[in-house]
């Protein structure tokens, strides 16, 4: 008897690839792209079993209903769902380690060019710090559970099981991102797992029904935070004030000040807003993606082709007549193909091929040797009263001899183009070995990646001119005449081309035996894996690693879980007898909600306790390789008074044959709770002790005969890191139209250096250590009490012996912590925190009504500080708004707010490491917001279109912070970084 029907989700959207089986038989089919299905059943009273991953299984009787419309409810707390772990998958309920993951839907809500940036605020335990917004060179630092070492702290990143880069991954290719945090989940990575692991799983074909999707996005970028110098009148006024404070003559006359104020002679007394001159209001970006997936019982496939184009914010001259393009921009073309083959009942194979071609362009002045990233800095340096940017003839115009011009660095210095490519390939097979014993299988995989990079640098010289105002020669209007004279000895030269090339290859071989078997209420699974990897960069000696990993997991009745994980790894970083290490971990879990005394508690979906303890290593020690070898060389020779003519031996490094990896001892306790099929709570407490941290000795006496610099580092450092994580989710489907989701997560991790072989400072120091007992990166400086109000106060106060500068009224009065009557380095104290946050948090809200959906992500950090003493905060070259309220006798006597010490043009004791310039860098950011609309399915079904979604989203939309000035983003730590961008984006997805 023929049956025809449709399968949809709670929102009325069609579901493809859903399994429909006649109960009690093997007669079944899958739903098509529009959710429809047809099936010939054997019994007119048959019951259909409908199932799909992530949905509640449903049974529907077809008695008197041959055209059923079936709605599947989303399973909010799906413990049977498979989650990715190291070298495999496990059911969610059986995971005994600390892991967290997100799916592709959340990742695609962000329009950011770099996938790593999109992870910020989404995963408990992961901290993402963006350090630059430059197209193609944006930098994001990732930390899992804070810092545990003074060496390389970043986690390892594996894409489909192979160590690869996150930057080039297209979000449309990603199925999920999982982070592994404790010893149980990372022990299989052995000597590489101490900093945590990020697993990226790419999408694969699932349904036999072909699916085609196209996505287009177009966005506008701007700089939400910019250093904004004062106008020409304020600059001239403040410069005169600084000179007067120094006892010098003012630089600007009253007449000049009047002209700047009235703007009535812009040619001679300009008032340039360099941000408006050199920056566009918006920069354009776009993204295109085409995905195709589907297959048959024999083969399934997923293919993605993508393009990302991102422009820069700086205004540039046309390609002609320059003959080249100096713009900041990125063009990236990417491709991925994942194919799965079922060769027979017991043998399967897969082939993954991916790649990209990327072109990154920028002005030579941004990356050239003598002006590295000074485009940003010099723009902030240029006062508003500097003329320019061009003469009437189109040449560079500056304010003084030899002065840099931001406009010239952008447009006239040449360009740099980096063209890079990447091809990754993985091939593997899996053979079921049930003929030996049921549940046994073997798997092998070979991968090979290549990454060529070509850097082209095209530099040119340019002439610049300086404007001269001659009061002795009057023009026709009676004003002082103006003419230009050469400012430098340069001339406009042709491009000088140079370049470098690099080539990186990575090969990886993996072979594993897996076993999984259920005996009544007993479940047993195991893994034994061999891996060998070789990374070759240019013509350097390879970075080789080799090792074994194993996992043994047992559970009884899905209530009691026990697991043993271990890695046995070797690395060429160490001497032959010390290359291999063993890293074991044990873990367990108790699902209390499965116990009889809670089985009837309908409100409790899940109550689970878990814990783990183990050892993990870190062989990424940074710096020089092969520290177990001496570095000794003969000098070129020469005359020595005692030896005569001849060569001498120069010792650059004395070997350390006992060199080893860092060892992290990790403990984790976790609680998972699910209530009312709508609320989930996860809490983790963790502690790590990192031993064997490689450090330079600090307590070697000088009498040893060699400087400390030639002694190899030793495994002597110890760091403790501990904290907690909380994740709370609420998800509710109120009716067929309304649904709501709220996700909150917070992480806290504080480290402390227990031992650093640091020399103990003399007893008269207020703080005798600078590292031992403090956080990694703890900043020290002077504590400001107030401002000196008079010379008499200076004479009656402790001597300010800071930097060799004499204090004057209006300078900072530093605290004499030691009480010895002198303020010097003995009085330096720890200030605030380090540059890596101790608290990270995120709050995601999602709601849908009928065909509309809305999502919002807030992200933030606290207990973090940075040293903000650079252009835009100090008064070295230019002034900003805070300098308008600098100390003066008049402001002090009237009790007016004072935002800055006295202005000066000379070296002073103020602009140094102190708690005025070390600021709290905490912030809350509206990281992402998106609103979308799905066109009605009924309207599209006639066109054979499965769905169309129109959406608009934004990135880095608003920021609230504690900085004393809004001139820069709290994540940035200097004025040489390309500013972080804000994105307004529009897009459309079409699925066939």
RACORBEL-V165463 format. One line per field, one symbol per residue. phi: phi as a letter, one per 30 degrees, with the letter a starting at -180 (. if undefined). Layout:
BEGIN
phi->???
END
This chain:
BEGIN
phi->.dbbabcbddciddcciddbbdeibcdaabdddcidabaccdbdcdccccbadibddbbbdceibcbdccccddddbdddddbdbdhlbbdedcdcccbbbbcdeddddcdddceedddeicbdjccccdcacdeibdcbccbchicbadcecdddccchibdbcdecddeddcdabbccccdddcddchdccddjbccccddbdccdddbbbbbbbbbccbcdbbdcddddddddddddddddddicdddbddddddddddhcbddcbdbccddddcbddbccbbbbbbbbblkbddbbbbbbbbbbbbccdddbddeccdiaccddabbbcbbbbcbcbcdadcbbbbbcbbaabbbccaddddbddcbehdedddddddddcddkdbdddicdcbcadiddbdedddcccjabbccbbabcbbbabbcdcdddadjcbbbbbbbbbbbdbbcccbcbcbcbbcdbccddbcdddicedbbcbecbcdbdcddccbabbbbbbbbbbbbbbbbbacchccbbbabbbcbbbbccchcdddccbalbbbbbbbbchhccbbbbbabbbbbddbdedbdcbcbcabaabbdddddddbdcdddcdabbcbaaaacbcbcdciiddhddcdcbbdddjlcceccidlcbccccacdbdcebddbcccbbbbbbbbbhhbcbbbbbcbbbccciddbddccdddddjbdedcdddbdbdbbcbblabbbbbbbbcdadccbbbbbbbbbbbbcbddabhcdddeddddbdbcbejcddieccadcddacdcaddddddcedccciicddbejddcdddddicibcbddcdbdbhbcdcddcbabbcbbbbbhccbbbbbcbabahbbbcccaejccbdbabbedddcddbedddddidebcadedaccebdcdbdaddcccdcdabbddabbbbbcdedddcddchcdabbcbbbbbhdbbcbcddbcdaddddbacccdedccbcbbabcbbc
END
